[in-house]
Amino acid sequence: MVAEFGEKAARVEEFDDHLSQFNLRGHWRGVVRRDPSAGPKAMLWKWADIYPNLMRAGDLIEMDETGRRTLQLITPGLNSTSSNIQMSVQLVLPGEVANAHRHMFAATRFIVQGHGAYTTVDGEPLWLSENDYVTTPGWCFHDHANPSEEPIIWLDIHDNPLVGAKLGIRFGGPYSQDVQDQVVPAGTARAQMGIVRPMGQTFHPAHQPAGYPWAEVRPALDRIAEGPGNPHDGAILDYVNPVTGSHLLPTLGVRAQMLRTGEHTQAHRHTASAIYHVVEGEGVTVVGDQRLEWSKGDCFTVPSWEWHAHEQKGSAPAVLFSVHDQPVLEAFDLYREQADDEPDPFTS
């Protein structure tokens, strides 16, 4: 019987090789998967490694030659930070301009350090200060300028791993000049997408350049932290799309959360992938069998369907900023979540 099985296996392998000549592949192994295939491991990038290398790039890389100066956070095997999202760290030195262009993928910026710079989106300037967050939705012209006397550093967060690499939508191009004319007063988009707007004017839900000032987000986080919070994430807020009141963009969701002194969250898992940046404080996130010890400035990932829990360390609360691909999964009815005391939704 063993010999017979070995002969059959050899014939199947020979047939598989034969099919490959015609760019064909048989689908007869692993048709039913009771467990998900092993995905990427969680990653941790220390600010102590990111910052000096970013500043070295500032000495070596001329903005005039490249248009952008960023360090990409790369998970081995993915060629991106997470399956659908790329996070990079960008440096714009005093007096520099990152030239205007546009692309189909959406990009967003969380300001890590500096103030007094601005991003112009479709003619409207969005001024940037530490911990502010701004969006440059897909197909919006955008450029960045730093007229201040200090470097400005931000996280570049975009959905090109999904839009460009997976969906193949790679359209983009430069603006007619290096810097856009500022023809729209600052604050216009946000004001018109609020509780009143010009009569008859509509907005595409994904096409809303918007700023989210930390001066408004942090007090809201402090207020919610006075309550019981979420058992899995502590005190947590969603950044919302001002047009729809839902996720920030069709492909990206964003959150800010606080882990209060001594807080240790319950474990859970979800089909969405998430990337975190530590805004304040220190702590530990356990992802599967990995223990990620983080502090201010660090970045780390939680891959899809990995058990994870957060623990605050030190004398002050920890604040985390995170971005996730939950909107994509919800759109295709693929989002699932499980707490550690709930049945597995894929087996029950």
Legacy VTK file of the C-alpha trace (Angstrom):
# vtk DataFile Version 3.0
C-alpha trace
ASCII
DATASET POLYDATA
POINTS 348 float
0.000 0.000 0.000
2.870 2.385 0.874
4.536 1.718 -2.450
1.259 2.246 -4.240
0.782 5.592 -2.459
4.342 6.591 -3.378
3.732 5.799 -7.042
0.532 7.877 -7.057
2.277 10.818 -5.411
5.067 10.651 -7.991
2.556 10.609 -10.851
0.731 13.620 -9.405
3.987 15.512 -9.012
4.902 14.684 -12.602
1.480 15.894 -13.736
1.925 19.136 -11.771
5.221 19.747 -13.566
3.540 19.025 -16.902
0.783 21.577 -16.211
3.302 24.281 -15.374
4.467 24.309 -19.032
1.093 25.781 -19.928
0.943 28.205 -16.972
-1.666 25.948 -15.381
-1.822 24.716 -11.811
-3.985 21.980 -10.309
-6.140 22.873 -7.325
-6.315 19.597 -5.451
-4.206 20.156 -2.371
-5.455 21.998 0.724
-8.854 22.835 -0.767
-10.438 22.918 2.711
-8.423 24.920 5.236
-9.424 24.464 8.844
-6.708 26.851 10.052
-5.438 30.009 8.360
-2.060 29.836 6.675
0.796 31.255 8.693
0.931 34.996 8.101
3.565 37.637 8.850
4.954 37.913 12.355
4.387 41.035 14.429
7.140 43.620 14.009
8.605 46.304 16.275
10.629 49.285 15.061
12.426 51.273 17.773
12.565 55.050 17.515
16.180 54.803 18.640
16.862 53.062 15.312
14.511 55.113 13.130
15.508 58.628 14.177
19.301 58.593 13.674
18.940 56.876 10.312
16.296 59.376 9.235
18.577 62.273 10.165
21.451 60.595 8.311
19.168 60.422 5.279
18.686 64.171 5.696
22.433 64.608 5.199
22.705 62.188 2.266
19.486 62.520 0.265
18.649 65.756 -1.523
14.925 66.496 -1.736
15.466 68.154 -5.125
16.716 64.841 -6.502
14.075 62.492 -5.092
10.906 64.504 -4.364
10.453 62.621 -1.063
12.747 61.481 1.749
11.249 58.614 3.714
12.246 55.476 5.566
9.763 52.663 4.947
8.859 50.230 7.718
9.039 46.821 6.033
7.787 43.467 7.315
9.859 40.636 5.808
7.896 38.694 3.226
5.382 41.480 2.590
7.437 44.266 0.975
5.224 46.621 3.020
4.379 47.298 6.655
1.163 45.283 6.726
-0.804 43.432 4.074
-2.768 46.478 2.885
-1.034 49.486 4.466
2.400 51.077 4.223
3.809 53.220 7.020
6.934 55.282 6.421
8.690 58.098 8.266
9.317 61.297 6.306
11.727 64.138 7.012
11.371 67.636 5.555
14.190 69.962 6.547
13.828 73.743 7.073
13.237 75.530 3.792
12.523 72.356 1.825
9.563 71.575 -0.416
8.300 68.119 -1.371
6.983 68.623 -4.899
3.274 68.547 -5.758
1.819 65.418 -7.319
-1.180 63.108 -7.035
-1.937 59.386 -7.162
-4.904 57.074 -6.875
-3.889 55.659 -3.507
-4.840 57.676 -0.429
-2.158 59.004 1.911
-2.328 60.408 5.434
0.201 62.033 7.780
0.642 61.869 11.564
3.066 64.539 12.735
5.744 63.132 15.059
7.951 66.176 15.545
7.974 69.868 14.635
5.479 72.591 13.793
5.048 75.452 11.349
5.070 73.347 8.175
2.072 72.742 5.936
0.610 70.371 3.385
-1.372 71.910 0.530
-4.210 69.690 -0.723
-6.038 70.793 -3.887
-5.071 74.407 -3.202
-5.882 74.456 0.541
-3.078 74.618 3.143
-3.299 72.321 6.162
-0.904 73.525 8.869
0.992 70.887 10.810
2.017 70.583 14.457
3.171 67.671 16.592
0.588 64.846 16.843
-1.794 66.473 14.326
-3.156 64.229 11.606
-4.059 65.178 8.034
-5.434 63.328 5.027
-4.567 63.634 1.347
-7.269 61.485 -0.270
-6.723 59.658 -3.523
-6.282 61.797 -6.661
-5.857 65.037 -4.691
-2.851 67.143 -5.647
-0.628 67.643 -2.611
2.741 69.136 -1.733
4.573 69.735 1.543
6.599 72.759 2.592
8.588 73.545 5.716
9.118 77.303 6.110
9.949 76.849 9.810
13.431 76.793 11.339
13.281 73.178 12.547
12.974 69.789 10.830
9.509 68.291 10.640
8.963 64.536 10.822
5.764 62.666 10.174
4.418 59.203 9.559
3.348 58.660 5.950
0.480 56.156 5.962
-1.062 54.997 2.692
-3.022 52.172 1.083
-0.771 51.566 -1.936
-0.078 47.916 -0.972
-3.792 47.366 -1.628
-4.565 49.903 -4.351
-1.357 49.630 -6.352
0.094 46.193 -5.643
-3.102 44.156 -5.304
-5.712 46.057 -7.338
-3.223 47.338 -9.930
-4.509 50.933 -9.871
-1.214 52.773 -10.312
-2.266 56.069 -11.895
-0.481 59.216 -10.770
1.443 62.223 -11.988
3.054 65.566 -11.168
1.407 68.943 -10.825
2.159 71.649 -13.390
4.564 73.336 -10.970
6.559 72.315 -7.883
4.213 74.018 -5.415
0.495 74.649 -5.707
-0.926 78.135 -5.411
-2.944 78.388 -2.210
-6.261 79.405 -3.740
-8.523 78.038 -0.985
-8.430 79.602 2.514
-7.176 77.343 5.293
-10.017 75.558 7.064
-12.448 75.737 4.132
-12.910 71.999 3.588
-13.460 71.298 7.257
-15.910 74.175 7.665
-17.952 73.163 4.630
-18.187 69.537 5.741
-19.437 70.457 9.193
-22.996 71.143 10.331
-23.580 73.648 7.520
-22.316 73.878 3.938
-22.999 75.888 0.773
-26.420 75.058 -0.641
-26.352 72.290 -3.224
-22.691 71.440 -2.622
-21.947 67.743 -2.188
-18.778 65.885 -1.301
-17.443 62.547 -2.377
-17.000 60.586 0.868
-13.419 59.631 0.046
-12.429 63.071 -1.247
-12.209 65.181 1.878
-8.885 66.798 2.747
-9.203 67.199 6.474
-7.109 68.061 9.490
-7.451 66.456 12.904
-5.688 68.732 15.429
-4.218 67.020 18.481
-5.422 70.014 20.497
-8.942 68.626 19.953
-8.204 64.888 19.903
-6.236 64.711 23.169
-8.911 66.410 25.347
-11.502 64.032 23.870
-9.241 61.114 24.783
-8.860 62.453 28.324
-12.641 62.718 28.669
-13.334 59.161 27.512
-10.541 57.902 29.768
-12.666 58.942 32.756
-15.097 56.135 31.877
-14.715 52.350 31.973
-13.143 52.072 28.524
-12.959 49.088 26.197
-11.814 45.791 27.770
-9.492 45.075 24.834
-8.164 48.552 24.022
-8.598 50.828 27.032
-9.912 54.318 26.286
-10.161 54.441 22.500
-11.471 56.830 19.822
-12.095 56.475 16.096
-11.037 59.233 13.722
-14.132 59.653 11.550
-14.884 60.794 8.023
-16.682 64.156 8.405
-18.957 63.367 5.443
-20.127 59.894 6.464
-19.404 59.754 10.195
-17.839 56.339 9.537
-14.251 55.185 9.021
-11.751 57.822 7.924
-11.419 56.507 4.349
-12.847 53.511 2.440
-9.492 51.737 2.814
-8.119 53.129 6.091
-9.365 53.389 9.647
-7.528 55.319 12.355
-7.714 55.318 16.165
-6.191 56.989 19.201
-6.194 55.148 22.509
-5.017 55.587 26.068
-3.844 52.833 28.386
-4.293 54.220 31.864
-1.795 53.679 34.665
-1.711 49.983 35.550
-4.112 48.992 32.762
-3.753 45.517 31.263
-6.287 44.753 28.535
-7.960 41.448 27.779
-6.741 39.471 24.775
-8.703 39.474 21.523
-8.081 39.013 17.815
-9.588 40.272 14.575
-9.186 39.748 10.859
-7.995 43.348 10.387
-4.285 44.173 10.507
-3.117 47.166 12.548
0.000 49.351 12.758
0.686 51.305 15.962
2.780 54.353 16.813
3.577 55.228 20.415
2.683 58.867 21.065
3.366 58.880 24.813
4.453 56.527 27.541
5.614 52.944 27.530
4.193 49.473 27.697
4.079 45.962 26.312
1.909 44.358 23.656
1.867 40.574 23.555
1.073 39.318 20.031
0.758 35.550 19.852
3.999 34.288 21.376
5.842 37.603 20.832
6.378 40.204 23.523
6.807 43.718 22.079
8.179 46.220 24.609
7.594 49.742 23.359
8.134 53.383 24.325
7.620 56.837 22.815
8.249 56.972 19.065
8.292 53.216 18.475
6.067 51.552 15.855
4.747 47.985 15.839
2.274 45.757 14.005
-0.489 43.371 14.974
-1.136 41.017 12.025
-4.528 39.613 11.087
-6.091 37.044 13.436
-3.313 37.159 16.044
-4.249 37.177 19.728
-2.990 40.369 21.350
-3.249 42.335 24.577
-1.742 45.629 25.760
-0.199 46.510 29.117
0.765 49.983 30.329
4.120 50.374 32.074
5.674 53.251 33.996
4.202 56.119 35.981
2.271 57.908 33.191
-0.535 56.738 30.888
0.443 55.442 27.451
-1.095 56.888 24.302
-1.139 54.962 21.018
-2.065 56.048 17.499
-3.036 53.224 15.136
-4.152 52.643 11.570
-5.986 49.544 10.314
-7.630 47.993 7.238
-10.962 47.152 8.877
-12.978 49.286 6.370
-11.820 47.052 3.503
-12.740 43.866 5.325
-16.137 45.224 6.356
-16.898 46.194 2.764
-16.462 42.561 1.718
-18.070 41.095 4.864
-14.724 39.637 5.916
-14.310 41.343 9.285
-14.514 39.058 12.303
-13.462 39.601 15.913
-13.098 37.238 18.848
-12.550 37.882 22.554
-10.622 35.321 24.574
-13.840 34.083 26.238
-15.850 33.742 22.998
-16.138 30.818 20.542
-14.085 30.865 17.340
-16.377 32.326 14.626
-14.691 30.150 11.995
-15.301 26.832 13.732
-18.496 27.326 15.742
LINES 1 349
348 0 1 2 3 4 5 6 7 8 9 10 11 12 13 14 15 16 17 18 19 20 21 22 23 24 25 26 27 28 29 30 31 32 33 34 35 36 37 38 39 40 41 42 43 44 45 46 47 48 49 50 51 52 53 54 55 56 57 58 59 60 61 62 63 64 65 66 67 68 69 70 71 72 73 74 75 76 77 78 79 80 81 82 83 84 85 86 87 88 89 90 91 92 93 94 95 96 97 98 99 100 101 102 103 104 105 106 107 108 109 110 111 112 113 114 115 116 117 118 119 120 121 122 123 124 125 126 127 128 129 130 131 132 133 134 135 136 137 138 139 140 141 142 143 144 145 146 147 148 149 150 151 152 153 154 155 156 157 158 159 160 161 162 163 164 165 166 167 168 169 170 171 172 173 174 175 176 177 178 179 180 181 182 183 184 185 186 187 188 189 190 191 192 193 194 195 196 197 198 199 200 201 202 203 204 205 206 207 208 209 210 211 212 213 214 215 216 217 218 219 220 221 222 223 224 225 226 227 228 229 230 231 232 233 234 235 236 237 238 239 240 241 242 243 244 245 246 247 248 249 250 251 252 253 254 255 256 257 258 259 260 261 262 263 264 265 266 267 268 269 270 271 272 273 274 275 276 277 278 279 280 281 282 283 284 285 286 287 288 289 290 291 292 293 294 295 296 297 298 299 300 301 302 303 304 305 306 307 308 309 310 311 312 313 314 315 316 317 318 319 320 321 322 323 324 325 326 327 328 329 330 331 332 333 334 335 336 337 338 339 340 341 342 343 344 345 346 347
